[in-house]
Amino acid sequence: MTLEIIPALDLRAGRVVRLRQGDYAQETGYALDAVEQAQRYRDAGARRLHVVDLDGARSGRFENLAVIEALARLDLDVQAGGGVRDETDLKRLFDAGVQRVVVGSVAVRDSARVVEWIRRHGAERLVIALDTREVDGVWTLSSAGWTEAAQTTLDQLAPRYEQAGARHLLCTDIARDGMLSGPNLELYAHLARIAPALAVQASGGVRDLDDVKALKGRAAGVILGRSLLEGHLDVAGALRC
């Protein structure tokens, strides 16, 4: 299995930032222009960019759409999310040039609606984001920018989306997000058992080349955020391994 290297940019008020474990109070800002940084990733060989509107993820309204539109004009396939709640939101991102729309909160709260979107737009146009925390041995789910706990679990929803024809699943271990503590290999092995047909994008904790190598054969793609922004890892090196 080829492992796709996917750099990530998280946006808040137009700025490039990272949160620790999804906590908006634990934000690190970077003195970077989002478009210029995306161009660096592209020039290093990246073909896809993952973009999150953190303001939109919490408020349910796109608040960084102008930046997303600028990123989508680059020679990169952009997958973007944060604030997608209905069909109008999907259309706005598709019209902005986004190749794949990432649906998180609505995928957790209203799976029937997202299944209809898969049928209407095709599995290649959507990425289902199921972000999870392990609580007492259960992989629980979160929504609204990870500020709300859901009633359904990862084990309930991942197979449901697989059976509905979904193709791409982004799964973040929230406890490891932004921590550079290494990816949760057990989580991705578990996903391979319960929903083997899904192409899983691993996210959370990746710090260096050894972590990237450890995910080969366990995931279809890896999201790289803080490790790239802070120089622990570079796109060219990740692609070579």
C-alpha positions as CSV (number, residue, x, y, z in Angstrom):
1,M,0.0,0.0,0.0
2,T,1.3,3.4,-1.0
3,L,1.3,6.0,1.8
4,E,0.2,9.4,0.6
5,I,2.0,12.3,2.3
6,I,-0.5,15.1,3.0
7,P,0.7,18.4,4.6
8,A,-1.8,20.2,6.7
9,L,-2.6,23.9,7.3
10,D,-5.0,24.9,10.1
11,L,-6.4,28.4,9.8
12,R,-7.7,30.7,12.5
13,A,-8.6,34.3,11.6
14,G,-6.6,33.8,8.4
15,R,-3.5,32.8,10.3
16,V,-1.6,29.4,10.3
17,V,-1.9,27.9,13.7
18,R,-1.8,24.6,15.6
19,L,-3.9,23.5,18.6
20,R,-2.8,21.0,21.2
21,Q,-5.4,18.1,21.5
22,G,-8.0,20.3,19.7
23,D,-8.0,22.8,22.6
24,Y,-8.6,26.3,21.3
25,A,-7.0,27.8,24.4
26,Q,-3.7,26.0,23.5
27,E,-2.9,27.6,20.2
28,T,0.5,28.0,18.6
29,G,0.6,30.6,15.9
30,Y,3.2,30.7,13.1
31,A,4.6,33.7,11.3
32,L,3.8,32.2,7.9
33,D,1.7,33.1,4.9
34,A,-0.6,30.2,4.2
35,V,-0.3,30.4,0.4
36,E,3.4,30.7,0.5
37,Q,3.7,27.8,2.9
38,A,1.5,25.7,0.6
39,Q,3.7,26.6,-2.3
40,R,6.7,25.3,-0.4
41,Y,5.0,22.0,0.2
42,R,4.1,21.8,-3.5
43,D,7.6,22.6,-4.6
44,A,8.9,19.8,-2.3
45,G,6.7,17.3,-4.1
46,A,3.4,17.3,-2.2
47,R,0.4,16.7,-4.4
48,R,-2.4,17.2,-1.8
49,L,-3.0,19.7,0.9
50,H,-5.3,19.3,4.0
51,V,-6.9,22.6,5.2
52,V,-9.0,23.1,8.3
53,D,-11.0,26.2,9.0
54,L,-10.8,26.0,12.8
55,D,-13.1,29.0,13.3
56,G,-15.7,27.4,11.0
57,A,-15.3,24.0,12.8
58,R,-16.5,25.6,16.0
59,S,-19.0,28.2,14.8
60,G,-20.5,26.3,11.8
61,R,-19.7,29.2,9.5
62,F,-16.9,29.5,7.0
63,E,-14.6,32.2,8.3
64,N,-11.4,31.5,6.2
65,L,-13.0,30.9,2.8
66,A,-10.9,33.5,1.0
67,V,-7.7,31.8,2.1
68,I,-9.1,28.4,1.1
69,E,-10.0,29.8,-2.3
70,A,-6.4,31.1,-2.7
71,L,-5.0,27.7,-1.7
72,A,-7.2,25.9,-4.2
73,R,-5.8,28.0,-7.0
74,L,-2.4,26.5,-6.5
75,D,-1.3,23.4,-8.4
76,L,-2.4,21.2,-5.5
77,D,-5.4,19.0,-4.8
78,V,-7.0,20.6,-1.8
79,Q,-9.2,18.8,0.7
80,A,-10.8,21.2,3.1
81,G,-13.3,21.3,5.9
82,G,-14.4,23.1,9.0
83,G,-18.0,24.4,9.2
84,V,-19.6,22.1,6.6
85,R,-23.2,21.6,7.8
86,D,-25.4,21.4,4.7
87,E,-25.5,21.1,0.9
88,T,-24.9,24.8,0.4
89,D,-21.7,24.5,2.3
90,L,-20.5,21.7,0.1
91,K,-21.3,23.7,-3.0
92,R,-19.4,26.7,-1.7
93,L,-16.2,24.7,-1.2
94,F,-16.6,22.8,-4.5
95,D,-17.1,26.2,-6.2
96,A,-14.0,27.5,-4.4
97,G,-12.0,24.8,-6.2
98,V,-11.7,22.3,-3.3
99,Q,-11.3,18.8,-4.7
100,R,-12.5,16.9,-1.6
101,V,-14.7,18.3,1.1
102,V,-13.9,17.1,4.7
103,V,-17.1,16.5,6.7
104,G,-16.7,16.0,10.4
105,S,-19.5,17.3,12.7
106,V,-22.3,16.5,10.3
107,A,-20.8,13.1,9.6
108,V,-21.0,12.3,13.4
109,R,-24.4,13.9,14.0
110,D,-26.3,13.1,10.8
111,S,-24.9,10.1,9.0
112,A,-28.0,9.7,6.8
113,R,-27.4,13.1,5.3
114,V,-23.8,12.4,4.6
115,V,-24.6,9.0,3.0
116,E,-26.9,10.9,0.6
117,W,-24.1,13.3,-0.2
118,I,-21.8,10.3,-1.0
119,R,-24.5,9.0,-3.4
120,R,-25.0,12.4,-5.0
121,H,-21.5,13.7,-5.3
122,G,-19.4,10.5,-5.4
123,A,-17.1,8.9,-2.8
124,E,-14.0,10.6,-4.2
125,R,-15.4,14.1,-3.5
126,L,-15.8,13.6,0.3
127,V,-13.6,12.7,3.2
128,I,-15.4,11.5,6.3
129,A,-13.6,12.8,9.4
130,L,-14.2,10.7,12.6
131,D,-12.0,12.2,15.3
132,T,-11.8,10.0,18.4
133,R,-10.7,9.7,22.0
134,E,-10.4,6.4,23.8
135,V,-12.5,6.4,26.9
136,D,-12.6,3.2,29.0
137,G,-11.7,1.1,26.0
138,V,-14.3,2.7,23.7
139,W,-13.4,4.9,20.8
140,T,-15.7,7.9,21.4
141,L,-16.3,10.6,18.8
142,S,-16.3,14.4,19.0
143,S,-17.8,17.2,16.9
144,A,-18.0,21.0,16.7
145,G,-14.2,21.5,16.6
146,W,-13.9,18.7,19.2
147,T,-15.8,20.7,21.8
148,E,-18.8,18.3,22.0
149,A,-19.0,14.6,22.7
150,A,-21.2,12.5,20.4
151,Q,-23.5,9.6,21.4
152,T,-22.2,7.3,18.6
153,T,-18.9,5.6,18.5
154,L,-16.2,5.0,16.0
155,D,-17.1,1.3,15.9
156,Q,-20.6,2.2,14.9
157,L,-20.0,4.8,12.3
158,A,-16.9,3.6,10.4
159,P,-18.5,0.4,9.2
160,R,-21.7,2.2,8.4
161,Y,-19.9,4.6,6.1
162,E,-17.9,1.7,4.6
163,Q,-21.2,-0.1,3.8
164,A,-22.6,3.1,2.3
165,G,-19.8,3.3,-0.2
166,A,-17.6,5.9,1.4
167,R,-13.9,5.8,0.3
168,H,-11.9,8.2,2.4
169,L,-11.8,8.3,6.2
170,L,-9.7,10.8,8.1
171,C,-9.2,9.6,11.7
172,T,-7.4,11.7,14.3
173,D,-6.5,10.4,17.8
174,I,-7.4,13.7,19.6
175,A,-5.2,12.8,22.6
176,R,-2.1,12.8,20.3
177,D,-3.0,15.8,18.0
178,G,-0.3,18.4,18.1
179,M,1.7,16.5,20.7
180,L,4.4,14.9,18.5
181,S,4.0,11.8,20.6
182,G,3.8,9.3,17.8
183,P,0.8,8.0,15.9
184,N,-1.6,5.5,17.5
185,L,-0.8,2.4,15.5
186,E,-3.4,0.3,17.4
187,L,-6.1,2.7,16.4
188,Y,-5.4,2.2,12.7
189,A,-5.0,-1.5,13.1
190,H,-8.4,-1.5,14.7
191,L,-9.9,0.5,11.8
192,A,-8.4,-2.0,9.3
193,R,-10.3,-4.7,11.2
194,I,-13.7,-3.0,11.4
195,A,-13.8,-1.1,8.1
196,P,-11.1,-2.7,5.8
197,A,-12.4,-1.1,2.5
198,L,-11.9,2.5,3.7
199,A,-8.8,4.4,2.7
200,V,-7.7,5.8,6.1
201,Q,-5.8,9.0,6.5
202,A,-3.9,8.8,9.8
203,S,-3.6,12.0,11.8
204,G,-2.3,13.0,15.2
205,G,1.1,12.6,16.8
206,V,3.4,12.1,13.8
207,R,6.8,13.6,14.6
208,D,9.5,12.1,12.4
209,L,10.5,9.7,9.6
210,D,10.2,6.7,11.8
211,D,6.6,7.5,12.5
212,V,5.9,7.9,8.8
213,K,7.6,4.5,8.1
214,A,5.6,2.9,10.9
215,L,2.3,3.9,9.1
216,K,3.3,2.3,5.8
217,G,0.9,-0.6,5.3
218,R,-1.3,0.6,8.1
219,A,-2.9,3.7,6.4
220,A,-3.5,5.1,2.9
221,G,-2.3,8.6,3.9
222,V,-0.8,10.6,6.7
223,I,-1.6,14.1,7.7
224,L,1.5,16.1,8.7
225,G,1.0,19.4,10.6
226,R,3.2,20.5,13.4
227,S,6.0,18.2,12.5
228,L,6.4,20.0,9.2
229,L,5.8,23.5,10.5
230,E,8.5,23.1,13.2
231,G,11.1,21.4,11.1
232,H,11.0,17.9,12.7
233,L,10.2,16.5,9.3
234,D,10.2,17.7,5.7
235,V,7.9,16.8,2.8
236,A,10.8,15.7,0.5
237,G,12.2,13.3,3.2
238,A,8.7,11.9,4.0
239,L,8.1,11.3,0.3
240,R,11.5,9.5,-0.1
241,C,10.8,7.1,2.7
